[in-house]
């Protein structure tokens, strides 16, 4: 309040400008940590939804891999036993040229 010489309208305008530049769609009229806990609930629900989706995708991939429906891609340049590595390199070179 001291900076703006007790002019509350200027402070409100500054708050609006800062929130707009930060990309916040709206503001709360309080300036402490006292705000509705529903905001925390909405954030927690969104994170839980993302986590549940990621867990489901990973589980499905593991099940499909177990049933041999999909296979993990193996690069020919991975550190693996030398004989298999040479076979993969020859196959890759033959396909490339």
FIGU-630414 format. One record per residue (C-alpha): residue number from 1; residue in three letters; x, y, z. Coordinates in steps of 0.02 Angstrom, whole numbers. Layout:
FIGU-630414
<rec k="NUM" r="ALA" px="X" py="Y" pz="Z"/>
...
END
This chain:
FIGU-630414
<rec k="1" r="UNK" px="0" py="0" pz="0"/>
<rec k="2" r="UNK" px="146" py="116" pz="35"/>
<rec k="3" r="UNK" px="213" py="104" pz="-142"/>
<rec k="4" r="UNK" px="46" py="154" pz="-217"/>
<rec k="5" r="UNK" px="9" py="288" pz="-84"/>
<rec k="6" r="UNK" px="-139" py="192" pz="-10"/>
<rec k="7" r="UNK" px="-226" py="180" pz="-181"/>
<rec k="8" r="UNK" px="-312" py="10" pz="-180"/>
<rec k="9" r="UNK" px="-373" py="27" pz="-360"/>
<rec k="10" r="UNK" px="-193" py="34" pz="-423"/>
<rec k="11" r="UNK" px="-150" py="-122" pz="-323"/>
<rec k="12" r="UNK" px="-300" py="-215" pz="-394"/>
<rec k="13" r="UNK" px="-251" py="-162" pz="-571"/>
<rec k="14" r="UNK" px="-71" py="-220" pz="-543"/>
<rec k="15" r="UNK" px="-136" py="-387" pz="-481"/>
<rec k="16" r="UNK" px="-244" py="-406" pz="-637"/>
<rec k="17" r="UNK" px="-99" py="-364" pz="-752"/>
<rec k="18" r="UNK" px="20" py="-486" pz="-666"/>
<rec k="19" r="UNK" px="-107" py="-627" pz="-668"/>
<rec k="20" r="UNK" px="-146" py="-595" pz="-851"/>
<rec k="21" r="UNK" px="39" py="-601" pz="-898"/>
<rec k="22" r="UNK" px="62" py="-760" pz="-795"/>
<rec k="23" r="UNK" px="-83" py="-841" pz="-888"/>
<rec k="24" r="UNK" px="-199" py="-863" pz="-738"/>
<rec k="25" r="UNK" px="-382" py="-865" pz="-794"/>
<rec k="26" r="UNK" px="-446" py="-790" pz="-630"/>
<rec k="27" r="UNK" px="-392" py="-734" pz="-457"/>
<rec k="28" r="UNK" px="-453" py="-751" pz="-279"/>
<rec k="29" r="UNK" px="-499" py="-598" pz="-179"/>
<rec k="30" r="UNK" px="-392" py="-652" pz="-30"/>
<rec k="31" r="UNK" px="-205" py="-628" pz="-15"/>
<rec k="32" r="UNK" px="-163" py="-764" pz="111"/>
<rec k="33" r="UNK" px="-163" py="-952" pz="103"/>
<rec k="34" r="UNK" px="-347" py="-952" pz="148"/>
<rec k="35" r="UNK" px="-434" py="-1009" pz="-9"/>
<rec k="36" r="UNK" px="-556" py="-1144" pz="-46"/>
<rec k="37" r="UNK" px="-479" py="-1316" pz="-28"/>
<rec k="38" r="UNK" px="-578" py="-1371" pz="-180"/>
<rec k="39" r="UNK" px="-435" py="-1300" pz="-284"/>
<rec k="40" r="UNK" px="-317" py="-1425" pz="-202"/>
<rec k="41" r="UNK" px="-444" py="-1562" pz="-229"/>
<rec k="42" r="UNK" px="-458" py="-1522" pz="-415"/>
<rec k="43" r="UNK" px="-269" py="-1524" pz="-436"/>
<rec k="44" r="UNK" px="-253" py="-1688" pz="-341"/>
<rec k="45" r="UNK" px="-391" py="-1768" pz="-445"/>
<rec k="46" r="UNK" px="-308" py="-1715" pz="-607"/>
<rec k="47" r="UNK" px="-141" py="-1786" pz="-552"/>
<rec k="48" r="UNK" px="-223" py="-1947" pz="-494"/>
<rec k="49" r="UNK" px="-309" py="-1964" pz="-662"/>
<rec k="50" r="UNK" px="-145" py="-1942" pz="-756"/>
<rec k="51" r="UNK" px="-60" py="-2069" pz="-642"/>
<rec k="52" r="UNK" px="-199" py="-2196" pz="-662"/>
<rec k="53" r="UNK" px="-195" py="-2177" pz="-852"/>
<rec k="54" r="UNK" px="-6" py="-2199" pz="-858"/>
<rec k="55" r="UNK" px="-16" py="-2352" pz="-747"/>
<rec k="56" r="UNK" px="-151" py="-2429" pz="-856"/>
<rec k="57" r="UNK" px="-52" py="-2399" pz="-1016"/>
<rec k="58" r="UNK" px="104" py="-2478" pz="-940"/>
<rec k="59" r="UNK" px="7" py="-2628" pz="-877"/>
<rec k="60" r="UNK" px="-73" py="-2655" pz="-1048"/>
<rec k="61" r="UNK" px="97" py="-2648" pz="-1132"/>
<rec k="62" r="UNK" px="167" py="-2777" pz="-1010"/>
<rec k="63" r="UNK" px="18" py="-2892" pz="-1040"/>
<rec k="64" r="UNK" px="34" py="-2876" pz="-1229"/>
<rec k="65" r="UNK" px="221" py="-2909" pz="-1218"/>
<rec k="66" r="UNK" px="188" py="-3064" pz="-1113"/>
<rec k="67" r="UNK" px="66" py="-3129" pz="-1245"/>
<rec k="68" r="UNK" px="194" py="-3089" pz="-1382"/>
<rec k="69" r="UNK" px="72" py="-2968" pz="-1462"/>
<rec k="70" r="UNK" px="206" py="-2833" pz="-1459"/>
<rec k="71" r="UNK" px="394" py="-2841" pz="-1440"/>
<rec k="72" r="UNK" px="520" py="-2719" pz="-1375"/>
<rec k="73" r="UNK" px="625" py="-2637" pz="-1509"/>
<rec k="74" r="UNK" px="808" py="-2683" pz="-1494"/>
<rec k="75" r="UNK" px="933" py="-2569" pz="-1576"/>
<rec k="76" r="UNK" px="1079" py="-2656" pz="-1663"/>
<rec k="77" r="UNK" px="1196" py="-2541" pz="-1567"/>
<rec k="78" r="UNK" px="1150" py="-2601" pz="-1392"/>
<rec k="79" r="UNK" px="1284" py="-2680" pz="-1284"/>
<rec k="80" r="UNK" px="1237" py="-2865" pz="-1296"/>
<rec k="81" r="UNK" px="1330" py="-3030" pz="-1326"/>
<rec k="82" r="UNK" px="1451" py="-3008" pz="-1469"/>
<rec k="83" r="UNK" px="1388" py="-3146" pz="-1585"/>
<rec k="84" r="UNK" px="1209" py="-3083" pz="-1582"/>
<rec k="85" r="UNK" px="1272" py="-2905" pz="-1602"/>
<rec k="86" r="UNK" px="1369" py="-2952" pz="-1760"/>
<rec k="87" r="UNK" px="1218" py="-3041" pz="-1835"/>
<rec k="88" r="UNK" px="1108" py="-2889" pz="-1803"/>
<rec k="89" r="UNK" px="1238" py="-2770" pz="-1876"/>
<rec k="90" r="UNK" px="1254" py="-2875" pz="-2034"/>
<rec k="91" r="UNK" px="1065" py="-2881" pz="-2052"/>
<rec k="92" r="UNK" px="1051" py="-2694" pz="-2026"/>
<rec k="93" r="UNK" px="1191" py="-2657" pz="-2150"/>
<rec k="94" r="UNK" px="1112" py="-2771" pz="-2281"/>
<rec k="95" r="UNK" px="945" py="-2685" pz="-2262"/>
<rec k="96" r="UNK" px="1023" py="-2512" pz="-2271"/>
<rec k="97" r="UNK" px="1117" py="-2537" pz="-2435"/>
END
